[in-house]
Amino acid sequence: MATFNYRQLLQEDNIRMAQIIRSALKEHGVDKPGTVFTDPTTDDLFALFQSFNSRYIIAEENGRIVGGAGVFPTTGLPEKCAELVKLYVDQNYRNQGIGIELMKRCEGIASELGYTQLYLETLPELERACSLYERMEYRKLSGPLGDSGHFACSLWMLKTL
């Protein structure tokens, strides 16, 4: 069984995480405008996560980045609510518990930062991710919260921490 290390995002992680994110979206046919595929922040996650009350966690195996996820105070969200953002795992490392561990760590970080809810946006084409969110007790909403700019997302979920 592989052992994964979890740590905070570094500037040199930008290129690899952008590759993982775009590869996953392309794999599922959702590499289109209105998603993180065309979001310019995808190429410089390190700069994005210098924002107050945000954090991004990397999963790695033997120094190779295999996934990541973050907590971000998206504009327009209710008070004490942050967004679970850019949760992606390299396709060769899925089904090994990395996504669950990243989510648990992000939930813990969100609580430490004073948030009481985590919101996320996704697409139905990302079936395995949607299933994971439901297992982790995220509940579907009838519409979006906040202003992420990801207008192509059509599934919105929320979890009380």
GIHUJO-V959041 format. One record per backbone hydrogen bond with DSSP energy under -0.5 kcal/mol. NH is the residue of the N-H (numbers start at 1). CO is the residue of the C=O. E is the energy in kcal/mol with one decimal. If there is no record, write none. Layout:
nh = {NH | NH}
co = {CO | CO}
e = {E | E}
This chain:
nh = {5 | 7 | 9 | 13 | 14 | 17 | 18 | 19 | 20 | 21 | 22 | 23 | 24 | 25 | 26 | 27 | 28 | 29 | 30 | 32 | 35 | 38 | 38 | 39 | 42 | 43 | 44 | 45 | 48 | 49 | 50 | 51 | 54 | 55 | 57 | 58 | 59 | 60 | 61 | 64 | 65 | 66 | 67 | 68 | 69 | 70 | 71 | 72 | 74 | 77 | 81 | 82 | 83 | 84 | 85 | 85 | 88 | 88 | 90 | 93 | 94 | 96 | 101 | 102 | 103 | 104 | 105 | 106 | 107 | 108 | 109 | 110 | 111 | 112 | 113 | 114 | 115 | 116 | 117 | 118 | 119 | 120 | 122 | 126 | 127 | 130 | 131 | 132 | 133 | 134 | 135 | 136 | 137 | 138 | 139 | 141 | 146 | 147 | 151 | 152 | 153 | 153 | 154 | 155 | 157 | 158 | 159 | 161 | 161}
co = {60 | 58 | 56 | 10 | 11 | 13 | 14 | 15 | 16 | 17 | 18 | 19 | 20 | 21 | 22 | 23 | 24 | 26 | 25 | 30 | 32 | 32 | 35 | 35 | 39 | 40 | 41 | 42 | 44 | 45 | 47 | 48 | 51 | 71 | 69 | 7 | 67 | 5 | 64 | 61 | 63 | 59 | 59 | 88 | 57 | 85 | 55 | 83 | 72 | 74 | 78 | 117 | 72 | 119 | 70 | 83 | 68 | 86 | 66 | 90 | 91 | 93 | 97 | 98 | 99 | 100 | 101 | 102 | 103 | 104 | 105 | 106 | 107 | 108 | 109 | 111 | 110 | 80 | 80 | 159 | 82 | 157 | 155 | 123 | 125 | 126 | 127 | 128 | 129 | 130 | 131 | 132 | 134 | 133 | 158 | 156 | 76 | 75 | 149 | 34 | 34 | 150 | 122 | 122 | 120 | 139 | 118 | 116 | 159}
e = {-3.1 | -2.1 | -2.2 | -1.9 | -1.6 | -2.4 | -2.3 | -2.0 | -2.3 | -2.7 | -2.5 | -2.4 | -2.1 | -2.0 | -2.4 | -2.6 | -1.3 | -1.6 | -2.8 | -1.7 | -0.9 | -0.5 | -1.0 | -0.6 | -1.8 | -1.2 | -1.1 | -0.5 | -2.0 | -2.7 | -1.6 | -1.4 | -1.0 | -2.0 | -3.3 | -3.5 | -2.8 | -2.6 | -2.5 | -2.2 | -0.5 | -3.0 | -1.3 | -2.3 | -1.9 | -2.5 | -2.8 | -2.5 | -1.9 | -1.6 | -1.6 | -2.1 | -3.5 | -3.2 | -2.5 | -0.7 | -2.2 | -0.9 | -3.0 | -2.6 | -0.7 | -0.5 | -2.3 | -2.9 | -2.4 | -2.7 | -2.5 | -2.5 | -2.6 | -2.2 | -2.5 | -2.9 | -2.2 | -2.4 | -2.3 | -1.6 | -2.7 | -3.2 | -1.6 | -2.6 | -2.6 | -2.5 | -2.7 | -1.8 | -1.5 | -2.5 | -2.5 | -2.2 | -2.6 | -2.1 | -2.3 | -1.9 | -1.8 | -2.5 | -2.7 | -3.1 | -0.8 | -2.8 | -1.4 | -1.5 | -0.6 | -1.4 | -1.2 | -1.9 | -2.5 | -2.1 | -2.5 | -2.8 | -0.5}
